[in-house]
Amino acid sequence: MGCPQGSCSGPALWSLVPNEILQETWAENTSIQAFADDFVIVSHAPTKIKIENQIHVAIEKFINWANKNKLQISTGKTQYNLFSKLTRPSRIRWEGEMTQKTQ
């Protein structure tokens, strides 16, 4: 299923795929953006606990959408950046079939 890479209609057809996830309602201070076949989830919160909870919910929503659309997430290319003056970054591990845990 899909379009051949480099086809003329490929980009137009792909743009239909992420519309559903881009139109989703996200938690307060959380949003998703896409560029081609790359996605970024952006979130901010006043505490470490709150940001971890917001990101966990957003990642679960994204994983569910990807699974529903039979898309694979490249965990080897997946990364996160935490910008904070207050805390060290959390460690996020990917395990098994796209389950996410925070230490």
N, C-alpha and C positions, 0 to 999 in steps of 0.2 A: 504494500500500500504506500502511496506517496507519489512524489514527482521526481523525475531524474534530476540529480544535482546539475546545475548550470542551465536548466531549461528556461525558456522564456516565460512560461506561465508559473513556474515554481514560486517565485517571490509573491506573486499576487495570491496564489492559492494558500501559501503559508500564512499570509496576513489574516486569513479567516480563522486560523486555528487559535491564536492567542486572544482573540477578541473576548471570549468567555471569561478567562482569568483576569484580563485587564479591566473588565467591567464589574468584577466582584466588589462587594462592599468589604472593606478591610477595617481592622480595629483602629481606634483613634490613634493618630500619629504614625500610621503605617500605610505604606503604599507600595505598588509594584510598577516597574517600568520595563519596557522591552526594547531591544535593538536587534533586529534580524531574529536569530534564534537564541539570543542571550537574554536573561532576565535578571533584574536586581530588585531585591526587597529592601526598602528603606524604612527605618523606624527610629523613633527617639522617645525617651522616657526619663523621668527624673531619678529613678533608682535602678540598680542592677537587677533586682528581682523583677521589676516591671518590664524592663527591656527583654529579659530572658523569656518571660511569659508571652509577650507580644510576638517575639520572633518565633517561638515554638508554635504558636497558633498559626502564624503566617506560613511557616514551612510545612506544617501538616496540611493546610489548605492547598498549597502549591503541589505537594506530593500527591494528594488525592486527585487533583485536576490532571496531573501528568499521567497517573495510572489510568484514569478514566479515558484519556485520549491515547493510551498505549504509547506514551513517550517515555524515553529513558533519560534520567538525570545523570550527567557525567560527574560522579562524586569526586573523581580525580581532579577535575577542573573547578569544582565548587570551593569557594572560599568566603570568608567573612572578614570585615574590618570593624573594629570597635573604636570609636573615637570618644575618649573620656579623660577628664582630669582627675577622676576620683578612684577608678578601679582598674585592676588588671583584666585583660580579656578572659572570657569564659572559654573553656575548651569544648568544642562541638565535635562529636564523633558520629560518623554514619555507620550503621550496622545493618547487615542483612539486606532485606528488600526495602530500602528507603525508609527505615525507621530512624529517628533522630533522638539523641539523648544529649543532655547538657550536664556536665560535671560541675 
